[in-house]
């Protein structure tokens, strides 16, 4: 690992420790949303009067998959909301098929998203931002292929979207899209990422660096690169009601000044993942693995 990166990450760690004493819990709002697939449990952050930033999880993830993005998105004037899809987490109903060709079927994932957007009164004059990972990324793209839905979506951010249909379908996508990809990630082919980027007319493909790849890195990969994800996303998305906070989001050393609680609120998914990250030098909340320099070694 180069000395400049190590110095930067050590400075971040010191900044985190200095702000933890002042940090208070992020104020979350819980929702129960009636959808075609069941009662969907959702959690939002920030002002409920702000435009919706709907965060769709991977399979079989939950509302907190992108919890590290809540405070940064809220600071930009969005109301970030993460969901448990039907049949997962605290949501009722039958689990929907994860393959893209099933999304647009009756009572499929696209209809669930439609119902959620209706709940938050999303409209062509009050557009939402869609963010998704893996399964959720594919749902976001599939939903936006509907002309009526596309009119109320201002942009899509997708990490490693799952797409199992003909790529030519994406030629009809009219919504600006940012694809985030880790080229060396073993479960999501970078070749697919490049094909998706060529198929989507208004697409920006962004690669993320995790340093030297190891077999035990996948379980903690998205925590390690969360600062990169935050920086790439917030520098690209529109800000509906608040100007970009110059010197905050553009400077990775200032993330914790903006929202120290997003560091404290990370949810590790399993005891194995906790163990893997602890071996890299991080703890669940007191010392976030995001800022452990071993993540990038």
C-alpha positions in Angstrom: 0.0 0.0 0.0 1.4 3.4 -0.9 2.3 5.9 1.9 -0.1 8.6 0.6 -3.1 6.3 0.9 -2.1 5.0 4.3 -1.6 8.6 5.5 -5.0 9.6 4.2 -6.8 6.7 5.8 -5.1 7.2 9.1 -6.2 10.8 9.0 -9.8 9.6 8.4 -9.6 7.3 11.4 -8.5 10.1 13.6 -11.3 12.3 12.3 -13.8 9.6 13.0 -12.6 9.2 16.6 -12.7 12.9 17.2 -16.3 13.2 16.0 -17.7 10.0 17.7 -18.0 11.9 21.0 -20.4 14.4 19.4 -22.3 11.9 17.2 -26.0 11.3 17.9 -28.1 8.6 16.4 -29.4 9.3 13.0 -33.2 9.9 13.1 -34.9 7.2 11.0 -38.5 6.9 10.0 -40.0 3.4 9.6 -42.7 2.8 7.0 -45.1 -0.1 6.2 -46.1 0.1 2.6 -48.9 -1.9 1.0 -47.7 -3.3 -2.3 -48.8 -5.9 -4.8 -46.3 -8.3 -3.2 -47.1 -7.8 0.5 -46.6 -5.3 3.2 -43.1 -3.8 2.6 -41.0 -2.7 5.5 -38.9 0.4 4.8 -36.6 2.8 6.7 -36.0 6.4 5.7 -33.5 9.0 6.8 -33.7 12.8 6.8 -36.6 15.0 5.9 -39.7 13.2 4.8 -40.6 16.2 2.7 -37.6 15.8 0.5 -37.7 13.9 -2.8 -37.4 10.2 -2.6 -34.1 8.3 -3.1 -35.3 4.7 -3.2 -32.6 2.1 -2.4 -33.3 -1.4 -3.7 -31.3 -4.2 -2.1 -29.4 -7.2 -3.6 -30.7 -10.7 -3.2 -31.3 -11.6 -0.4 -30.3 -8.3 1.2 -32.4 -5.8 3.1 -33.1 -2.1 3.8 -29.7 -1.5 5.4 -27.6 -2.7 2.4 -26.7 0.9 1.6 -27.1 2.4 5.1 -23.8 4.1 4.7 -25.4 6.2 1.9 -28.3 7.5 4.1 -26.6 10.5 5.7 -24.8 11.7 2.5 -28.0 11.4 0.4 -30.0 13.3 3.0 -27.4 16.0 3.1 -27.9 16.5 -0.6 -31.6 17.1 -0.1 -32.9 13.6 -0.8 -35.0 11.4 1.5 -33.2 8.0 1.3 -35.4 5.0 1.9 -34.2 1.4 2.0 -36.6 -1.5 1.7 -37.0 -5.1 2.6 -38.5 -6.6 -0.6 -41.6 -8.9 -0.2 -40.8 -12.0 1.8 -37.5 -10.7 3.1 -36.6 -9.2 6.5 -39.6 -7.6 8.1 -41.7 -7.5 4.9 -44.6 -10.0 4.3 -45.5 -11.7 1.1 -44.0 -14.1 -1.4 -40.5 -13.7 -2.5 -40.3 -12.5 -6.1 -38.1 -14.1 -8.8 -34.7 -12.5 -9.1 -34.4 -13.0 -12.8 -34.9 -9.9 -14.9 -37.5 -11.4 -17.2 -39.9 -11.8 -14.2 -39.7 -8.2 -13.0 -42.4 -6.8 -15.3 -44.8 -9.7 -14.8 -48.0 -9.1 -12.8 -47.2 -8.7 -9.1 -43.5 -8.7 -10.0 -40.7 -6.5 -8.6 -41.5 -3.6 -11.0 -45.0 -3.4 -9.7 -43.7 -3.4 -6.1 -41.5 -0.4 -7.0 -44.4 1.3 -8.7 -46.5 0.9 -5.5 -43.6 2.3 -3.3 -43.2 5.3 -5.6 -47.0 5.9 -5.4 -46.8 5.8 -1.6 -44.2 8.5 -1.6 -46.2 10.5 -4.2 -43.4 10.4 -6.8 -44.5 12.2 -10.0 -43.0 13.7 -13.2 -42.8 17.0 -11.3 -41.4 15.4 -8.2 -39.0 12.8 -9.5 -37.1 10.2 -7.5 -33.6 8.8 -7.6 -33.3 5.0 -7.8 -30.3 3.2 -6.4 -29.8 -0.6 -6.4 -27.3 -3.3 -5.9 -27.2 -6.6 -7.9 -30.9 -7.7 -7.9 -32.0 -4.2 -6.9 -29.9 -2.7 -9.7 -31.6 -4.9 -12.2 -35.0 -3.9 -10.8 -34.1 -0.2 -11.1 -33.1 -0.6 -14.8 -36.2 -2.8 -15.6 -38.6 -0.3 -13.9 -37.2 2.6 -15.8 -37.9 0.8 -19.1 -41.5 1.6 -18.6 -42.2 5.0 -20.2 -44.6 6.1 -17.5 -42.1 5.2 -14.7 -39.2 6.8 -16.6 -41.0 10.1 -16.4 -40.8 10.1 -12.6 -37.2 8.9 -12.3 -34.4 11.5 -12.6 -31.4 9.1 -12.4 -30.4 5.6 -11.6 -27.3 4.5 -9.6 -26.6 0.7 -9.9 -23.8 -1.4 -8.4 -23.2 -4.6 -10.3 -26.8 -4.9 -11.6 -28.2 -8.3 -12.3 -29.5 -8.5 -15.9 -30.6 -11.8 -17.5 -32.6 -10.5 -20.4 -31.6 -9.4 -23.9 -29.2 -6.4 -23.6 -30.8 -4.8 -26.6 -33.8 -4.0 -24.4 -31.7 -1.5 -22.5 -31.3 0.6 -25.8 -34.8 2.0 -24.9 -33.7 3.3 -21.5 -34.0 7.1 -21.4 -32.9 7.7 -17.8 -29.4 8.8 -17.0 -27.6 5.9 -15.4 -24.4 5.5 -13.4 -23.0 1.9 -13.2 -20.5 1.2 -10.5 -18.2 -1.8 -10.9 -15.4 -3.6 -9.2 -13.5 -5.1 -12.1 -11.9 -7.9 -10.1 -15.1 -8.9 -8.2 -15.5 -12.6 -8.8 -19.3 -12.8 -8.7 -20.1 -10.0 -11.2 -18.2 -10.1 -14.5 -16.7 -6.8 -15.6 -17.4 -8.0 -19.2 -21.1 -7.7 -18.4 -20.6 -4.3 -16.9 -19.0 -3.0 -20.1 -21.8 -4.6 -22.2 -24.4 -2.9 -20.1 -22.6 0.4 -20.4 -22.6 0.1 -24.2 -26.3 -0.9 -24.3 -27.6 1.9 -22.1 -27.7 5.2 -24.0 -27.1 7.6 -21.2 -24.6 5.6 -19.1 -21.5 6.4 -17.1 -19.4 3.4 -16.1 -17.3 3.9 -13.0 -14.8 1.4 -11.7 -14.0 1.0 -8.0 -10.6 0.0 -6.7 -10.3 -2.5 -3.8 -6.6 -2.9 -4.1 -5.0 -6.4 -4.3 -7.8 -9.0 -4.5 -7.9 -11.9 -2.0 -10.3 -14.8 -1.6 -11.5 -13.6 1.8 -12.2 -10.0 0.6 -15.7 -10.3 -0.9 -17.5 -10.4 2.4 -16.2 -7.0 3.3 -15.7 -5.5 -0.1 -18.5 -2.9 0.0 -17.6 -1.7 3.5 -14.0 -1.2 2.4 -14.9 0.8 -0.7 -17.9 2.8 0.8 -15.9 6.1 0.8 -15.4 5.6 -2.9 -19.0 4.8 -3.5 -20.2 7.8 -1.6 -17.8 10.1 -3.5 -18.7 8.7 -6.9 -22.4 8.8 -6.3 -22.7 12.2 -4.7 -20.5 13.8 -7.3 -22.8 12.5 -10.0 -26.4 12.6 -8.8 -28.5 15.8 -9.0 -29.1 17.7 -5.8 -32.9 18.5 -5.7 -33.1 21.0 -2.9 -29.6 21.5 -1.5 -26.4 22.6 -3.2 -23.4 20.4 -3.2 -21.4 20.8 0.0 -18.1 21.9 -1.3 -15.2 20.7 0.8 -17.4 18.0 2.4 -18.4 15.3 0.0 -15.6 16.2 -2.4 -13.0 15.6 0.3 -12.9 12.1 1.7 -11.3 13.4 4.9 -14.5 15.3 5.7 -17.0 12.5 5.4 -17.3 12.1 9.2 -17.7 15.8 9.6 -20.7 15.7 7.5 -22.3 12.6 9.0 -20.4 10.7 11.7 -23.4 8.6 12.3 -23.2 6.8 9.0 -20.0 5.4 10.1 -21.4 4.3 13.5 -24.6 2.7 12.0 -23.0 0.1 9.8 -24.7 -3.3 10.0 -22.5 -6.3 9.5 -24.5 -9.1 8.0 -23.2 -12.2 9.7 -20.8 -13.5 12.3 -18.5 -14.8 9.6 -18.4 -11.3 8.0 -17.8 -9.7 11.4 -15.0 -12.2 12.0 -13.4 -11.5 8.6 -13.5 -7.7 9.1 -12.3 -8.0 12.6 -9.3 -9.9 11.3 -8.6 -6.9 9.1 -8.6 -4.7 12.2 -12.1 -3.3 12.3 -15.0 -3.6 14.8 -18.7 -3.4 14.1 -19.3 0.2 15.2 -16.5 1.5 17.3 -13.9 1.3 14.5 -15.5 1.1 11.2 -13.8 -1.3 8.7 -14.3 1.3 6.0 -11.2 3.1 7.2 -9.0 0.2 8.0 -6.0 0.5 5.6 -5.8 -3.3 5.3 -8.9 -3.2 3.2 -6.8 -1.7 0.4 -3.7 -3.7 0.9 
